[in-house]
Amino acid sequence: MRGVLRRLTWGLADQAVTSMVSFVVGVVVARSMGAVEFGAFSLAWVTYGVVVNISRGLATDPLAVRFSGVPRADWRKAVASSTGMAIAVGLATGAICIAAGLALGGKPGAAFIALGFVLPALTLQDSWRFAFFSSGQGGKAFISDITWAVALVPLLYLASHRASVTLFVLAWGAAGAFAALVSGLQAGIVPRLFRARQWFSQHRDLSLRYLVENLTISGAYQFRMYGLGAFAGIAAVGTVRGAEMLLGPFFIVLSGVGLVAVPEAARVLRRSVRKLQLFCLLLGGAQAAAALVWGLALIVALPHDWGHKLLGDVWSSAQYLLLPATLSVMNASFYTGAAAGLRALGVARRSLRAQLWASAAYLVGGVTGGALGGAVGSAWGSAGATLVGAIVWWWYLRAGIRERLTAEAPVDVVGPGADQEEMPEMRST
């Protein structure tokens, strides 16, 4: 338990630094440039988020499932291949971004061209973080992100003097590249780009499904917002986003736990299949309870004046969404425990189905609620949908555990090391 808590603490600290970097970069760019330039930078930022999800699905998610808690020699060989896969994703998507930037032109085009050049370094840095957490070395991931944050200070200062979207994207990417270099020195591992194809071939049963899962998660949220804006107006989108921002500090906790959840679940699974469900229940239940406490504190204890200072005029409508938004986060927190368990089991087929059902419910609930009741309706529709999602995820986890126990039952009866030809004779004996 002490080891779990130590690794969890590193996960929370690392995610806090990552969130701080995102916040500071956004503030500096917004204050240094106009709305058009900031919009172009935001497009690059959102695209980076999509690329990172692709990289995680193909490179680091299979690593966390199959190489958490394994002998160090096996881990080092796998990390060399998975980081090479991350670079390959960065190179491929970077080339697409450069081509798109040349076609777009203007400020958005400049942002995409700059992003294309730095994407390989950014995907590599992100892959190092997950590699360290898979081996229980969260402190090294924290050092990587601290390095990124420290390197950003002089680079953002220099970029702000000439204030162009290209310089800001390059400064952000150069800091990430420096952090990736420091991470590689910490690990003592050289990424093997030419092993990317081999890595994909060996783990395609997991990686393709995890890729779809990761894209489905972000896609369902984006389309919910698009649908809400289409049916209820842009103001409703701002109201929902305002309520979510108040729950922002808890999202740091949720993301930090997510960094260590799958590796820890994989370690529990190697000790006992039966204990996996209890671990996932404790993990999801603790997060759900923390989300409920935070949300109730906002509802009961946040003064009206403070809410207005934080959100301005948005507060007057966003305050009525705090309860359904809290329930949504609580339900989502609860099923992250089941999601970690399914990924640890390596049953990508079941986890993909669970994610597709949960994302479909979230999209339908959020958009239908928005069409019927605006921002409030969308918030309550999403709360109901995340409850459905939690039920689906836990149903699939229980099915996956039963399947694993059934598969292992003959081994327990016959004994380890027995082959198929010996089984009839042993039974007769």
N, C-alpha and C positions, 0 to 999 in steps of 0.2 A: 504493500500500500504506500509506503514511503517513496518507493521508486516511481509509482504512478503519479503521486502528488508532485514529485519533483519535476517529472517530465511535463505534467499538466501546467505547472507554474511557468516553465520555459515557453510552452505554447502560448499562454496568455501574454507573457512579456513580449514575445516575438510579434504577435498580432497587434499589440498596442503600438509597437514601433512602426509596423507597416501602415497602420491606420493613420498614425501621426504624419508619416511621410506623405501619404496621399492628401491629407488635409492641408499641410503646409504648401505643397506644390500647387494645389488648387488655389489657395489664397494668394500666393505670390503672383501666379500667372494672371489671375483675375484682376489684381490691383495694378499690374504693370501694363495690361493691354486692354483694348476695347472689347465690345461684345462679340464682334465678328471674329477676332483673333482667338478670344477665349472659347468661342464655339468651335473653332477649328481644332484647338488643342483638346477640347472635350471629346470630339469625334475620335481623335487619335487615342485618347485615354480609354474610351469605351471599346475600341477595336483591340487594344492591348488586353483588356479583360477577356474578350472572346478568344484571343490567341492563347492566353494562359490556360483557359479551360481546355482548349484542344491539346496543348502540351501535357497537361496533367492527365488527361484521359489516355493518351498514347504512351507517356513516359513514366510519370511518377505514381499514378494510381496502381498500376500493376506491380511496381516496385514495393509499395507499402503493403500490398496484400501478400506477396510471395517471398519477400526478403526482409520482413521485420523480425528481429530477434534471431536471425540465423547466424552461423559462424561468420566471423569478420571477413575471412577470405572470400566466401561466397558473396557477401554484401559488397565488397570492393569491386569484384568483377561485374556484378549486376549494375552498380552505380556508374561504372565507366560506360556501360552500354546505354543505360537510361538517360544519362546526361548527354550522350551523343545523339539520342533520339530527340531530346529537347532542342538541341542546336539545329537538328535537321528541320524540326517544325518551325523554328525561328527563321531559318533561311528560306523555306518554301513560302511561308506567309509574308516574310519581308519582301520577297520578290513580287508577290501579288500587290502588296501595299505600294511599292514603288511604281508599278505599272498603273495602278489606280490613281496615284498622285499625279503622274504625268498626264493621264487622261482628264482629270478634274481641273487641274490648274488652280491658280489663285491661292488664297490662304489655306483652304482645306487640302489642296494638292500638295502644298509645301509641307504641311503637317504629316501627311501620309508618306511622303518621300523620306522625310527625316525618320519617321517611325520604322520604315522598312530597313534602314541601315542599323538601327539599334535593337531590333527585335531578337536576333540570335543571342545577344548578351542578356537581354531581359528574361527570355525563356530559360536560359542556362542558370541564371541567378535563382529563379523560382524553383528550378529542379533541385538545386543544392539544398534549399530549405527543407523540402520534403525528404530528401535523401538522409539528411541528418536526423530528422525526427523518426524515420523508419528504424534507425539504429540506436535510438534513445539518446542522441547527442544534441538535444535541443539548445544547449548553450552555444554551440557553434552556429546554429541557424540564427540565434539572437545576435551574435557577433557580426554575421553577414549583413543583417538588416541595419544594425547600428553603423556599420561601415558605409552602407548606402546613404544613410541619413547624414552622416558627417561629411561625406564627399559632396553631397548636394549643396551644402551651405555655400562654399566659394563658387561653385559652378552656377548656381541660381543667381548669386550676386553679380557675377560677370554677365550672365545672360540678361539680367534686368536692365543693364545700362544701355543695351541696344534694342531690347524688347521686341524680338521677333519670334513668331511661333516656331520657326525652325530651330533657333538657338535654344529655346526652352526644351523642346523635345530632345535635342541632342545632349543638353546638359543632364536631363533626367536619365537618358540612356547611358551616358558616359559614367555617371555615378553607379548605375546598375552593373555596368561592365567591370568597374573596379571592385565592387562587392563580389561579383562572380569570381574574379581572380583570387581575392582573399579566401573565398570559400574553397576553391580548388587547392590552395596552399594548405588550408586547415585539414582537408581530407587526405592530401597526398595522393590524389587520383587524377589522372589525365583523361578527360572525356574522349571517347572513341567514336568519332562521327561515322566511321565506316562500319560500325557495328549496329547502326540504327535499323538497317533492313533486317538483320538477324534478330534484333530485339523485337521488332514488330512481328516477325514470323513466329517467334516462340510464344508471344503473349497476345496474339491477335484475338484469342477467345475472350480475353478480358478487355483489352484496350479499345476495341471498336465499340463494345457496349458501354464502357465507361465514357467514351467520347460522346456518344449519343446522350447519355445521362447528363453529363455536364452542360451540353448545349441546350438540353431540354429545360434544365433548371433556370438558366438565364433567359431563355426564350419565352417561357411561360410568364415570367414577371414582366418582360418588355411588352408582350402582346396584351397582357392585362391592362397595362398603362395606356397602350394605344387604343384599346377598346373603350376604356373609361373616358379618355379624351374625346373619342368619336361620339359616344352616347351622352356624356354628361358635361363635356367642355373641358378646356385646359385648366380652369380654376379648380375643378374637382381633382385633377391629377396633382396639382400643387397642394391641395388639402391633405390628400393621402400621403404624399411625400413628407409633408410637415409632421404628421403624426409619427411616421417611421423615423424621422430624424431624432425625435425625442427618445426613441428606443435605441438610438445609435450606440451608446456606450455598452449596452448589453450585446449588440451584434459583435463587438470586439471579443466578448467572452465566448460567444457561440463559435466564432471563427477560430479563436485560439484553441478551444477544445477540439474543433474539427481537425486541427493539424496533428493531434496525437491520438484521436479516437480509433482510427483504423489500425495503426501499428499496435496500440494497446490491446485492441480486440483480437488481433492476430496472435499476440503473445498468450492471451488467456486461452484461445482455441488450442494452441499447441499443448497446453497443460490439461485441459478438460473441455470437451464439447458441451457437457451439461452446464458448466459454469458460465458459458458464453452468454446465455440468455439472461442470467442474473446480472452479469456485468453490464450488458446493454440496458437492462431495466434501471439499474442504479445510475448509469451515465445519463440516459434520457430523462429520468425522473428528477435528478439533481438540477439539470439545466432547465427543465420546465418549471420547477419550484422557484429557481432564481429569477426566471423571466416573470413569473407571476408577482413575486415580491417587488421587483423593479417597476412593473407596470402599475401596481396598486399604490406604490409610493408616489408615482407621478400623478395618479388620479386624485389621491387624497391629500398629499402634502405639497404639491407644486403650487405656489401662489400664482394668482391670475396675472399679477404684474410681471413676474419672472417669465411666465409663458409668453406674454406679449413682447417682452424684451428679446427673447430668443427667436421668436418667429414673426414678430411684427403683426400685421393684419391677418396673417394666415392662422394665428392662434385662435381667433374667435370661432373658426369653424373646425380646426384640427382638434381642439380639446374634446369634441364629442366623439372622436374616433379612437381615443386612447384605450377604451375598454375592448372593443373588437380587435384593435391592433395588438393589444397585449395577449389576447386569447390566441390570435394567429401565431405569434412568436412562441407562445407556450406550447402549442400543439406541434409546431415545427421543431422545437427543441426536443420534444419527447420522441419524435420519430427519427431524429438523428442518431439516437442510440441503436435503433433497429437497422438503420442504414449502415452504420459502422460494422454491425454484426454480419450483415449480408455480404459486405465487401470482404471481411475477414474470411468468411467461408469460401470465397472465390466463386460463388454461384452468380456470375454476371448476368445470366439469363433471367434469374428471379429478380435481381436488383433493378435491371432495366425495366421489367414489367411493372414493378412497384413504382419506379420513378415516372413512367409514362402515365399510369393511372393517377398518381398524386398530382402531376403537373396538369393533366387534363381537368381534374376536379378543381384545381386552383384557378385555371384559366376560365372555366365555365362559371364557377362561383363568383369570381371577381367581376367579370364582364356582365353577367346576368344581373348581379346585384347592383352594379353601376347603372345599367339600363333602367332598372326599376326604381332605384332609390338614390341615385347620385353617389357622392363620395361615401355617405353613411352606409348605403346599401352595398356598395362594393366592399367596404371594410367588413361588414357582417357576413357577406357572401364568402369572402376569403377566409374568415374565421371558421365557418362551417366546412369549407373545403379542406383546410389544413387538418381538421378533425378526421375527415374521411381519409385523408392521406396518411395520418398516423395509424388508423385501423388497418389500412392496406399494407403499410410497411411492416407492421408487427405480424400480420397474418402470413406474409411471405417469409419473415424471419423464422417463425415457428415451423413453417413447412420446410425451410432449408435445414434447420437443426434436426428435424425428424428424418430427413433424407440422409444427412450425414451419420446419424446414429444407426440407421438401418444398414448403411453401407459398411459401417465398422463392426456390426454385430457378429458376422462370421469370424472375423479376426479375433474377437474377444472369446468366442466359443472354442475355436480350434487352437488358438495360441499363436503368438508371433513366430514367423519364420517357417510355418508349415506351408507346403505347396499343395496344389490341387489334387495330386495323385495320392497323397497320404490321407486325405480327409475321409474317404469311405472306411478305410481300415481303422482309423482312430475312432470313428463313430461306433463301429461294431464292437471294438474293445470296450 
